[in-house]
Amino acid sequence: MRFAVIGAGGHAKVVIATLQAAGHTVTGLYDDRKTIGESVAGIPVLGAVPAAVESGLPTVIAVGSNAARRRIATSLPGVEWGVAIHPQAVMHPSVRLGAGTVVFAGTVLQPDTIVGDHVIVNTGASIDHDCRIGDFVHVAPGCRLAGDVTIGAGTLMGICSFAIPGARIGSWATVGAGAGVLSSVPDGRTVVGVPARERG
Ligand SMILES: CC(C)(COP(=O)(O)OP(=O)(O)OC[C@H]1O[C@@H](n2cnc3c(N)ncnc32)[C@H](O)[C@@H]1OP(=O)(O)O)[C@@H](O)C(=O)NCCC(=O)NCCS
């Protein structure tokens, strides 16, 4: 299948690699900060973000910022959002993925987990059974989510962070690199350490 990709930075390289590993073709990139004619991973920049609509292709937003992905997704209502799943992701058939979500190499998603729209399940992350992952979440590389974890929209689970069974993490929160959530995190808060707490 042919895809368009919005974004032409480092994260886009991994999205492109994921789509290609799954047997897809990326025809072009759309990025406001690049010039037409530049290329990333051999794929040409064809225009600014709004021009992605003209491709008529399933499109993935390859932008690491959760807020920026939301802004782009809401500004382009006419686009068909595609999903990128690396063939070396292990995903139980009962897992549900929303539109525009990317699942990178080495990830494991266990039964009855539901992942929202435009989520990044980054390299080597694992999400166990019955988790609920909101739209625009980023589950960073090496993150470990136990069973029955809930994460609200827009939250960043930092690299190698973890959450124990039943943890509740709010929306637009940041769980720092290596932090361990043992109970809950309120909306919009940044927590670090084990157990994860707001910095004093
Ligand atoms: C938590 C985080 C958001 C804080 O960022 P910040 O507000 O810019 O914080 P600073 O770098 O200014 O650090 C402030 C203090 O918090 C400490 N701190 C920062 N991140 C920490 C972490 N993950 N765990 C423990 N302490 C941390 C710093 O050591 C510093 O301590 P000090 O005041 O005693 O010197 C960030 O450090 C982080 O962990 N981001 C995750 C990034 C990530 O995983 N992205 C995914 C990429 S794919």
The ligand as an ORCA input file, in Angstrom:
! r2SCAN-3c Opt
* xyz 0 1
  C      10.799     14.569     33.526
  C      11.268     15.499     32.432
  C      10.089     15.816     31.485
  C      11.713     16.799     33.100
  O      12.175     17.688     32.157
  P      12.585     19.170     32.646
  O      11.403     19.834     33.275
  O      13.222     19.837     31.459
  O      13.602     18.882     33.808
  P      15.133     19.274     33.942
  O      15.961     18.552     32.917
  O      15.223     20.773     34.006
  O      15.490     18.663     35.371
  C      14.968     19.225     36.558
  C      15.371     18.332     37.701
  O      14.639     17.105     37.631
  C      15.543     16.000     37.560
  N      14.991     15.054     36.608
  C      14.649     15.275     35.323
  N      14.161     14.183     34.760
  C      14.206     13.220     35.681
  C      13.835     11.857     35.663
  N      13.309     11.282     34.568
  N      13.998     11.148     36.795
  C      14.531     11.729     37.908
  N      14.888     13.020     37.973
  C      14.726     13.765     36.867
  C      16.851     16.594     37.040
  O      17.954     15.791     37.435
  C      16.820     17.935     37.713
  O      17.202     17.760     39.075
  P      17.957     18.925     39.876
  O      17.022     20.109     39.915
  O      18.183     18.312     41.224
  O      19.205     19.205     39.114
  C      12.405     14.902     31.573
  O      13.661     14.928     32.236
  C      12.124     13.478     31.145
  O      12.370     12.496     31.855
  N      11.555     13.374     29.922
  C      11.269     12.112     29.291
  C      11.765     12.186     27.855
  C      11.466     10.928     27.077
  O      11.558      9.809     27.568
  N      11.082     11.137     25.816
  C      10.792     10.056     24.905
  C      11.754     10.126     23.745
  S      11.484      8.902     22.573
*
